[in-house]
Amino acid sequence: MIRVLLADDEAMIRAGVRAILTADPAIEVVAEAGDGREAIELTRSHRPDVALLDIRMPRLDGLAAAAELRRAAPGTAVVILTTFGEDEYIARALSGGASGFLLKSGDPHELIAGVRAVAGGAAYLSPKVAHRVITELRGGRMAHGAHARRRVDALTPRERQVLALVGAGLSNAEIASRLHVVEGTVKAYVSTILTRLEVRNRVQAAIVAYEAGLVGDDTPAP
């Protein structure tokens, strides 16, 4: 089972999200919070696989809660679920360690797909958010490409191969299948890659992979 915590200050929104998620027999909502501070407390006590956070909440907003959860509960993947898709929010969420960013206006199937993806060790952005991120990356790719390539040069050939697959959106299990190794080996590679690149999570690693030119039209898709 994928254990999920929901955090939103509107009870009706939580009820709707819970109904969508629990329609998948592999997902269980183990706790609900009405603000960011409560979300942190419940995450510490329940240790969910995924924390699904709204941005605008009392006491502590979702972006601040996401950053704190990455320190307090590194085993819990954080996904932002919000009506706000401004670039500033997206940038702050991803730099703060969120593994996913979903819009409430999206298709319900995106919500389930996003939770499944991050629970499996992958990153997930709603299609609209992904388009904006890629457009931004393309705009600054030449400026950042050389720096990214220097960072990637510090990796071994196998680590660069794993990084390319992370950049293509594959989960640890999918990478293990593609490379014919056990999933634990992939987790070790990913941990080493994050350390050597000095990034916090898979989303930031994927950005480096894209800027370095490791991800392209011929990169294997999940």
N, C-alpha and C positions, 0 to 999 in steps of 0.2 A: 504493500500500500504506500502511496505517496501522501505524506501527512502535511497538511497545509494550515497556516494561520492566516486569517483575514483581518485586516485593519482598515476601517473606514468609519468616519464619525456618523454616517447615515445608516440607520438600522435597515431601512428598506433596500439600500444598495447591497449591504452585506447579505441580506436574505436572497436577493437575486443572484449574486455571485455564487453563493453557497449552493443554490439550486442547480446552476449550470455545472459547477465542479462535481457535485455528488451524482450527477447523471452518469459520470464515468465511474464504473465500479472499482477502478484502481486508485481513486482519489478519496481521501477522507479529510474533512475539515475538523481539526482537533481543538481549535480555539478561535475566538473572535475578540477583537479589541476596538474600542471607540476612539482611541487616540494613540499617538506615537509612543508615549511613555508606557502605556499599558501593553502595547505591542512588544516592546523590549522585555518587559517583565514576564509576559506569557511565553515569549520565545525561549527565555532562559529556563522556564519551568517545564515546558512541553517539548522543547527541542524539535520543532517541525522540520521537514525536509525543505519546505518552501514558505517564505513569508511574503504575502501579497499585500502591498501597502499603497494606500491612497496618498497623494501629496499633501493636500490641505487638510490638516487635522489639528485639533487643539492640543495644548501643552507641548507637543513636539511634532513637527511636520514629518511627512514621510521621507523626505530627502535626508533630514538630519537623523531620523531613526534608522534609515538604511545604512548610513555611514557608521553609526554606533553598533548596529547588529553585525556588521562585518568584523568588528573587533570582539564583541561579546559572544557571538555565536557563529564562528567561521564555518561550521558545518551546515548552516542554514542558507540556502540560496535566496536572494532577495529579488523580488519582481515588483516594479512600480506599475500600478494600475490606476489610470487617471483620465480625466477629461481634458487635461492640459498637455498639449504636445509642443509647447514652445521650445526653441532650441536651447535656451538657458536651462530649462528643467531637464531636458534630455542629457545635456552635457554634465550637469551636476550629478544626476543619477548614476551615469556610467562611470564618472570619475570617482564617485563615492563608493563604488563597489557593487552596484546592482548588476545582476546577471540578465535582467530582462526589463523591457519597457513596453507596456501594452496600453492601448487606448480603450476607454469604456465604450466608445462608439464603434468598436470593431466587431467582427463576427464572433459569436460565442465559441466557435470552434478554435479561434485564435487563442482564447483564454485557456482552454484545455491543452492545446498544443504547446503553449508557452510554459505552462506548469510542468508538463511532461518533459519538455526539453531541458529546462534548468534543473529539474530533479535528476535528470540523467547526466548532468555535468556539462551540458551545452549552454549556449547563450541564445536568447530569443528576443527579437524586436518585432513589433507589429509591422506589417508591410509599409504603412505610411511613414512610420518612424525610420525604418530601415532605408527607405528611399531618401529621406532627408539627410541621414548620416552619410550615406554613400555619395550623395551630391556634394556635401561639405568636404568629404575626403578627396573627391576628384578635384575640387577647387584648389586644394592645397597640396595635392599629391607631389608635384614636382619639388616644392619647397621642403617637404618633409621626407621625401623618398630617400635622399642620400643619407640622412641621419638614421632612418629606419634600417637601411641596408647595413650600415656600420654596426648597429645593435644586433642584427640577425647574424652577422658574420661571426659573432662570438659563440654561436651555437654549433653543435656537431651536425653533420648531414642528416642523421636520423631525427634530431631535435627539430631541424628546419622542416623536415617532412611532416612531423607531427604538428608543428605550428601551422603549416599550410592547411592541414585538414581541420584544425581548430578554426582557422580563418574561414573555411568553407562551411562552418556550422555543424560539423559532425560531433556527436557525443563521444564520451570515452569508449563506450561499448562499440560504437560504429567504427571508431578509429582502430580499436583492437581487432575487429573483424577484418578491416581493410588491410591491416599490416600483419595479420596472422600472429598476434601476440595476445597475452592475457590482459584483462582490463587493468589489473594492478600495475602492470608495466607501463601502460599508457598514463595512469595517474601519476606515477613517478616522473615520467617524462614531462608532463604538463607542469608539475610542481617545480621542476628544475628550470623549465622555460620561463615561468613567471618570475622566478628568482633572478635569473640571468638578464632578463629584459627589464627588471625592476618595475613590473606592473602588478596591479592588485588582483586582476581577475581575467577570465577568458575573453571578455569583451575588449578590454584594453589590449590583450595579446593579439586578438583578431585584427584590431586596427593597425598594429605594427606590421602584421603579416600583409595586410592590404597595401599599406604605404611602401613596404619593401618589395612589392611586386610578386609575392608568393601566391597570391590569390588572383586568379584570372578566369577567363572563359574555359580553360582546359583543366581547372582544378576540379577534382572529383566532388560531386554533390552528394548530400546525404540521401 
